[in-house]
Amino acid sequence: MKNRIKVARAENNWSQADLAERIGVSRQTINSIETGRYVPSTILALKMAQEFGKPVEELFMLEEGE
């Protein structure tokens, strides 16, 4: 799954730690999501979308074949 979390963070001038604190996870979790090593739960993806004020589909996209 591809994501635009790093781009969305940059648009808001947030660090990984800033986003992590806002949604109640560790900075390492944000890093793992951004690098594609971890696919967030539906609840976590929705929390991120809500925090950014964007639809979840704008932040997370399925890759071909998924």
Beta strands, then each sheet from edge to edge (+ up, - down):
strand 1: 2-3
strand 2: 60-61
sheet 1: 1+ 2-
end
